[in-house]
């Protein structure tokens, strides 16, 4: 990159290979101060690095979406249980109110009484019906 500061390959002194223990702190320092981002191989791979960063953001967003969905499912489940218990309570009250003895006692308060005589069926012949409607 910087051609003025680079020495030709012949003039550059060779570095001695040291053990891996000395390389780890240098790599850590390079990461912490950000100098590793200026190296040529990092710059060449910048589109891939940005792609991975976008994937990580999508993964985090998906995690938040999943948590919100689980909370909504839990809230809906709780609401369903409450509505089911309310339905059972209302249904039992309605069944009690529909019983004949309960209806009889409710209408007795209004001054009405239950009829003990069964209803009669009135039959009319068609001929009689036609004569009644003509008049």
C-alpha positions as CSV (number, residue, x, y, z in Angstrom):
1,X,0.0,0.0,0.0
2,X,2.5,2.6,1.1
3,X,5.3,2.1,-1.4
4,X,7.5,4.9,0.0
5,X,7.9,3.3,3.4
6,X,8.3,-0.3,2.2
7,X,11.8,-1.5,1.8
8,X,12.6,-3.9,-1.0
9,X,12.4,-7.5,-0.1
10,X,16.1,-7.9,-0.1
11,X,16.7,-5.1,2.5
12,X,13.9,-6.2,4.9
13,X,15.4,-8.1,7.9
14,X,14.0,-11.5,8.5
15,X,12.0,-11.9,11.7
16,X,12.7,-14.7,13.9
17,X,9.9,-17.1,14.5
18,X,9.0,-16.9,18.1
19,X,6.7,-19.1,20.2
20,X,2.9,-18.7,20.0
21,X,2.8,-17.2,23.5
22,X,4.3,-13.9,22.2
23,X,2.0,-13.7,19.3
24,X,-1.3,-13.8,21.2
25,X,-0.8,-10.5,23.1
26,X,0.2,-8.8,19.9
27,X,-2.9,-10.1,18.1
28,X,-5.0,-9.0,21.1
29,X,-3.5,-5.6,21.1
30,X,-4.1,-5.3,17.3
31,X,-7.7,-6.2,17.8
32,X,-8.2,-3.8,20.7
33,X,-6.6,-0.8,19.0
34,X,-8.2,-1.5,15.6
35,X,-5.0,-1.7,13.6
36,X,-5.9,-5.1,12.2
37,X,-8.6,-3.4,10.1
38,X,-6.0,-1.6,8.0
39,X,-4.3,-4.7,6.8
40,X,-4.7,-5.5,3.1
41,X,-6.3,-9.0,3.6
42,X,-9.0,-7.5,5.9
43,X,-9.8,-4.8,3.4
44,X,-10.1,-7.3,0.6
45,X,-12.5,-9.4,2.7
46,X,-14.6,-6.4,3.8
47,X,-17.7,-7.3,1.8
48,X,-17.7,-10.7,3.4
49,X,-17.2,-9.2,6.9
50,X,-20.1,-6.8,6.3
51,X,-22.2,-9.8,5.1
52,X,-21.5,-11.7,8.3
53,X,-22.3,-8.5,10.3
54,X,-25.7,-8.2,8.6
55,X,-26.3,-11.9,9.3
56,X,-25.5,-11.4,13.0
57,X,-28.0,-8.4,13.1
58,X,-30.7,-10.6,11.4
59,X,-30.0,-13.3,14.0
60,X,-30.4,-10.9,16.9
61,X,-33.6,-9.5,15.4
62,X,-35.0,-13.0,14.9
63,X,-34.2,-13.7,18.6
64,X,-36.2,-10.6,19.6
65,X,-39.1,-11.6,17.3
66,X,-39.2,-15.1,18.7
67,X,-39.3,-13.8,22.3
68,X,-42.1,-11.5,21.4
69,X,-44.0,-14.3,19.8
70,X,-43.6,-16.6,22.8
71,X,-44.8,-13.8,25.1
72,X,-47.9,-13.3,22.9
73,X,-48.6,-17.0,22.9
74,X,-48.3,-17.1,26.7
75,X,-50.7,-14.1,27.0
76,X,-53.1,-15.7,24.6
77,X,-53.0,-19.0,26.4
78,X,-53.7,-17.3,29.7
79,X,-56.6,-15.3,28.2
80,X,-58.0,-18.5,26.7
81,X,-58.0,-20.3,30.1
82,X,-59.8,-17.3,31.7
83,X,-62.4,-17.2,29.0
84,X,-62.9,-21.0,29.2
85,X,-63.5,-20.8,33.0
86,X,-65.9,-17.9,32.5
87,X,-67.8,-19.9,29.8
88,X,-68.1,-22.9,32.2
89,X,-69.4,-20.6,35.0
90,X,-72.0,-18.9,32.8
91,X,-73.1,-22.2,31.3
92,X,-73.7,-23.7,34.8
93,X,-75.7,-20.6,35.8
94,X,-77.8,-20.8,32.6
95,X,-78.4,-24.6,33.1
96,X,-79.6,-23.9,36.7
97,X,-81.9,-21.0,35.5
98,X,-83.4,-23.2,32.7
99,X,-84.6,-25.9,35.1
100,X,-88.4,-26.2,35.4
101,X,-88.4,-25.8,39.1
102,X,-86.3,-22.6,38.9
103,X,-88.5,-21.1,36.2
104,X,-91.7,-21.9,38.2
105,X,-90.3,-20.2,41.3
106,X,-89.2,-17.2,39.2
107,X,-92.6,-16.7,37.6
108,X,-94.4,-17.2,40.9
109,X,-92.8,-13.9,42.0
110,X,-94.6,-12.2,39.1
111,X,-98.0,-13.6,40.1
112,X,-98.1,-16.3,37.5
113,X,-98.5,-20.0,38.2
114,X,-97.6,-23.2,36.4
115,X,-100.5,-24.8,34.5
116,X,-101.2,-28.4,35.6
117,X,-103.5,-29.1,32.7
118,X,-101.8,-30.2,29.5
119,X,-102.5,-28.2,26.4
120,X,-105.3,-29.4,24.1
121,X,-104.9,-29.8,20.4
122,X,-107.6,-28.2,18.3
123,X,-108.3,-29.9,15.0
124,X,-110.1,-28.1,12.2
125,X,-111.2,-29.8,9.0
126,X,-110.3,-28.1,5.7
127,X,-113.9,-27.7,4.8
128,X,-114.6,-25.8,8.1
129,X,-111.5,-23.8,7.6
130,X,-112.5,-22.7,4.1
131,X,-116.0,-21.7,5.4
132,X,-114.5,-19.7,8.2
133,X,-112.1,-17.8,5.9
134,X,-114.9,-16.9,3.4
135,X,-116.9,-15.0,5.9
